């Protein structure tokens, strides 16, 4: 297969959607937990969470257009300014997938999809109790992406919750030991396995490759 831009545009809509979503490889699978001003919780799966910097500790994710379909996660973040990001455990990846259903605003995906709300140390958004790796974020900025009418939401990490034995003395999180999953495309889930670890890459210290 060797497709030009015109070839891509001519593809059947769902085929093009699946191909372009999976072409980037395995993405992180995260559940974003929010609550609205009336205390109604919301939970939604996202595959676009990215690290933006460590000082301050910034995180970003993409939210889809809001004009035609209500985006409860986005709306809740704008109103309360707090949200949680929770890794999807392999034991609950099917549950996580179905949080993408467009439930009414007064229905919580936590209860409908078999997850437990967890409020920790007064943080203003719910965590997923079943997730072993999770963190709380405060919203600071959104950047509109005019090309497709999406938004890049940016926040700063406020809290981190992770098992003590899952982080080594250098600060690295052992993702394999947490039995979490990643997403390929829109609806394919992959387990994570560690294949190796290398030192910081410096000029003059590179190995010789044949």
C-alpha positions as CSV (number, residue, x, y, z in Angstrom):
1,X,0.0,0.0,0.0
2,X,1.4,3.4,-1.0
3,X,-1.2,6.2,-0.7
4,X,-0.9,9.8,-1.8
5,X,-2.9,12.6,-0.1
6,X,-5.5,12.4,-2.9
7,X,-5.7,8.6,-2.4
8,X,-6.3,9.1,1.3
9,X,-9.1,11.6,0.7
10,X,-10.8,9.1,-1.6
11,X,-10.9,6.4,1.0
12,X,-14.2,5.3,2.4
13,X,-14.9,7.4,5.5
14,X,-14.7,4.7,8.2
15,X,-11.7,3.0,6.5
16,X,-9.9,6.4,6.4
17,X,-10.8,7.0,10.1
18,X,-9.5,3.7,11.2
19,X,-6.3,3.9,9.2
20,X,-5.3,7.4,10.1
21,X,-6.1,6.8,13.8
22,X,-4.0,3.6,13.9
23,X,-1.0,4.8,11.8
24,X,0.6,6.5,14.7
25,X,1.0,3.3,16.6
26,X,0.0,2.4,20.2
27,X,-1.1,5.4,22.2
28,X,-1.7,5.8,26.0
29,X,-5.1,4.7,27.2
30,X,-6.4,7.0,29.9
31,X,-9.6,7.7,31.7
32,X,-10.3,11.4,32.4
33,X,-12.5,11.9,35.5
34,X,-14.4,15.1,36.0
35,X,-17.4,16.5,38.0
36,X,-19.8,19.3,37.1
37,X,-20.8,22.2,39.4
38,X,-23.8,20.1,40.6
39,X,-21.6,17.2,41.7
40,X,-22.4,14.9,38.7
41,X,-19.4,12.8,37.8
42,X,-18.2,12.0,34.3
43,X,-15.6,9.5,33.0
44,X,-14.3,9.3,29.4
45,X,-11.5,7.4,27.7
46,X,-8.8,9.4,25.8
47,X,-5.8,8.3,23.8
48,X,-4.3,11.8,23.2
49,X,-2.7,12.6,26.6
50,X,0.8,13.8,26.2
51,X,3.6,15.1,28.5
52,X,4.5,18.8,27.8
53,X,7.2,19.5,30.4
54,X,8.4,18.7,33.8
55,X,9.0,22.2,35.4
56,X,6.1,22.9,35.7
57,X,4.7,19.5,35.2
58,X,2.4,20.1,32.3
59,X,0.0,17.6,30.6
60,X,-2.1,18.1,27.5
61,X,-4.8,16.3,25.6
62,X,-7.0,16.8,22.5
63,X,-10.8,17.3,22.8
64,X,-13.0,16.9,19.7
65,X,-15.3,19.6,18.3
66,X,-18.0,20.7,20.7
67,X,-20.5,22.3,18.3
68,X,-22.6,19.3,17.4
69,X,-22.0,16.8,20.2
70,X,-21.9,17.8,23.9
71,X,-18.5,17.2,25.4
72,X,-19.1,16.7,29.1
73,X,-15.5,16.2,30.0
74,X,-14.5,19.5,28.3
75,X,-17.4,21.4,29.8
76,X,-16.7,20.2,33.3
77,X,-13.1,21.1,33.1
78,X,-13.9,24.7,32.0
79,X,-16.4,25.1,34.9
80,X,-14.4,23.4,37.7
81,X,-10.8,23.7,36.4
82,X,-9.9,20.2,37.8
83,X,-9.7,16.7,36.3
84,X,-8.0,13.4,36.9
85,X,-6.1,11.2,34.5
86,X,-6.1,7.5,35.2
87,X,-4.3,4.7,33.4
88,X,-6.5,2.0,32.1
89,X,-5.8,-1.3,33.8
90,X,-5.9,-4.5,31.7
91,X,-8.5,-5.9,34.0
92,X,-11.0,-3.1,33.0
93,X,-10.1,-2.2,29.4
94,X,-13.5,-3.3,28.1
95,X,-15.2,-1.2,30.8
96,X,-13.0,1.7,29.8
97,X,-13.9,1.4,26.1
98,X,-17.6,1.8,26.7
99,X,-17.2,5.1,28.6
100,X,-17.1,6.5,25.0
101,X,-20.9,6.0,24.8
102,X,-22.7,9.3,24.6
103,X,-24.5,9.0,27.9
104,X,-26.8,11.8,29.0
105,X,-25.2,14.4,31.3
106,X,-27.1,13.2,34.3
107,X,-25.7,9.7,33.9
108,X,-22.3,8.8,35.3
109,X,-20.0,6.6,33.3
110,X,-18.5,5.5,36.6
111,X,-21.6,3.6,37.6
112,X,-22.7,2.6,34.1
113,X,-19.3,1.1,33.2
114,X,-18.3,-0.6,36.4
115,X,-15.8,1.9,37.9
116,X,-15.7,3.4,41.4
117,X,-15.4,7.1,42.1
118,X,-12.6,7.9,44.5
119,X,-12.0,11.3,46.0
120,X,-8.5,11.7,47.6
121,X,-7.2,14.4,50.0
122,X,-9.8,16.9,49.0
123,X,-9.0,17.0,45.3
124,X,-11.9,18.4,43.4
125,X,-12.3,15.7,40.7
126,X,-12.9,12.0,41.0
127,X,-10.2,9.4,40.5
128,X,-10.8,5.8,39.2
129,X,-10.3,3.6,42.2
130,X,-9.5,0.6,40.0
131,X,-6.6,2.4,38.4
132,X,-3.2,2.0,40.1
133,X,-1.5,4.9,38.4
134,X,-3.4,8.2,38.4
135,X,-2.8,11.9,38.8
136,X,-4.8,15.1,39.4
137,X,-4.5,18.0,37.1
138,X,-5.5,21.7,37.2
139,X,-6.6,23.3,34.0
140,X,-4.7,26.4,32.8
141,X,-5.0,26.9,29.1
142,X,-6.7,25.7,25.9
143,X,-5.4,26.2,22.4
144,X,-7.8,26.1,19.4
145,X,-6.7,24.0,16.4
146,X,-8.5,25.7,13.6
147,X,-7.7,23.0,11.0
148,X,-10.3,20.6,12.4
149,X,-12.0,22.6,15.2
150,X,-10.5,20.6,18.0
151,X,-8.9,22.0,21.2
152,X,-5.7,21.3,23.0
153,X,-6.3,21.4,26.7
154,X,-3.3,22.0,29.0
155,X,-3.0,21.6,32.7
156,X,-0.5,21.2,35.5
157,X,-0.1,18.0,37.5
158,X,-1.2,18.7,41.1
159,X,-1.0,15.2,42.6
160,X,0.4,11.8,41.7
161,X,-0.8,8.5,43.1
162,X,1.2,5.4,42.2
163,X,2.3,2.2,44.1
164,X,5.7,2.8,45.9
165,X,7.2,-0.3,44.2
166,X,6.2,0.8,40.7
167,X,8.8,3.7,40.7
168,X,12.5,3.0,40.7
169,X,15.3,5.1,42.3
170,X,15.6,7.2,39.2
171,X,11.9,8.1,39.1
172,X,11.0,5.9,36.2
173,X,7.5,4.3,36.4
174,X,7.5,0.6,35.6
175,X,4.6,0.5,33.2
176,X,4.7,-3.2,32.6
177,X,4.3,-4.1,36.2
178,X,1.1,-2.0,36.4
179,X,-0.6,-4.2,33.8
180,X,-2.1,-1.2,32.0
181,X,-3.0,-1.1,28.3
182,X,-2.5,1.1,25.3
183,X,-4.8,1.9,22.4
184,X,-4.3,1.2,18.7
185,X,-6.6,3.2,16.5
186,X,-10.0,3.7,18.1
187,X,-10.9,0.4,19.6
188,X,-7.9,-2.0,19.7
189,X,-6.1,-2.5,23.1
190,X,-2.6,-3.7,23.6
191,X,-0.7,-4.8,26.7
192,X,2.6,-3.0,27.5
193,X,5.9,-4.9,27.8
194,X,9.4,-3.4,28.5
195,X,11.9,-4.4,25.9
196,X,15.0,-2.5,27.1
197,X,16.4,0.6,28.8
198,X,19.3,2.8,27.7
199,X,21.3,5.8,29.1
200,X,20.8,9.4,28.0
201,X,22.0,9.6,24.3
202,X,25.1,11.8,24.1
203,X,27.2,12.6,21.0
204,X,30.4,10.5,21.0
205,X,28.8,7.8,23.2
206,X,26.7,6.1,20.6
207,X,27.1,2.4,20.0
208,X,28.4,1.1,16.7
209,X,25.5,-0.2,14.5
210,X,26.2,-2.6,11.7
